[in-house]
Amino acid sequence: MYSFFFNTYARVLFDSGSTHSFISASFVCALGLETRPLGYSLSIETAFSSRGTNLVCRACSLHIDDLEFEVDLIVLAMSSYVVILCMD
């Protein structure tokens, strides 16, 4: 699904199995988003690889239809999606 994110359309995956929400490191760089230390190191394992991260983009605004959400997004090197949102 494509959603409006930081005044641009982004490919977003809604993942009911994810425990955190993520943003692509390349998207963070392209948009010049501010990152902050996560406060701990996090190891992410997928079917294809394992990656580590310790950065987060806090209070990001995401628009889906007429709804606006504020989410913290952990920065992760990934190429398939720009944003992965956990479904609580």
C-alpha positions in Angstrom: 0.0 0.0 0.0 1.2 3.5 -0.7 0.6 6.2 2.0 1.4 9.9 2.2 4.4 10.2 4.4 6.5 13.4 4.9 4.8 15.0 1.9 5.7 12.1 -0.4 4.1 8.8 -1.2 5.8 5.8 0.4 5.4 2.0 0.0 4.1 0.9 3.4 3.7 -2.7 4.8 1.3 -3.2 7.6 2.8 -6.2 9.5 0.6 -7.9 12.2 3.6 -10.0 13.2 6.0 -7.2 13.8 6.8 -5.9 17.3 8.2 -2.6 16.1 7.7 -0.1 13.2 10.6 0.6 10.8 11.8 3.1 8.2 14.3 2.5 5.5 17.7 4.1 6.1 17.8 5.3 2.5 14.4 7.0 2.9 15.7 8.7 6.1 18.7 10.1 4.1 16.6 11.1 1.1 14.2 13.1 3.2 16.9 14.4 5.6 15.0 13.2 8.6 16.4 13.6 12.1 17.5 10.5 13.9 18.2 9.9 17.6 19.9 7.1 19.4 17.4 4.3 20.3 19.1 3.8 23.7 19.9 0.2 23.0 21.0 -2.0 20.1 18.3 -4.0 18.3 19.0 -7.1 16.2 16.3 -7.7 13.4 16.1 -11.1 11.9 14.2 -11.8 8.7 13.9 -14.8 6.5 16.8 -13.5 4.4 19.2 -11.7 6.8 20.0 -10.3 10.2 20.6 -6.6 10.7 21.4 -4.4 13.7 20.3 -0.9 14.4 20.4 1.7 17.2 18.7 4.7 15.6 15.1 5.9 15.6 13.0 8.7 14.0 10.7 9.9 16.8 7.1 11.2 16.4 6.8 10.7 12.6 3.5 11.8 11.0 1.8 9.3 8.7 -1.4 10.0 6.7 -3.6 7.2 5.5 -6.8 8.5 3.8 -8.2 11.1 6.3 -6.4 9.7 9.3 -3.1 10.9 10.8 -0.9 8.8 13.0 2.2 9.7 14.9 4.7 6.8 15.2 8.3 6.2 16.2 10.2 4.5 13.4 13.4 2.4 13.9 15.9 3.0 11.1 16.7 -0.2 9.3 18.6 -1.0 6.1 15.9 -2.5 3.8 15.0 -2.2 0.2 11.5 -3.8 -0.3 9.5 -1.3 1.7 10.1 2.3 2.8 8.1 1.9 6.1 6.9 -1.2 8.0 4.2 -0.5 10.6 3.4 -2.9 13.4 -0.2 -3.6 13.9 -1.1 -3.4 17.6 
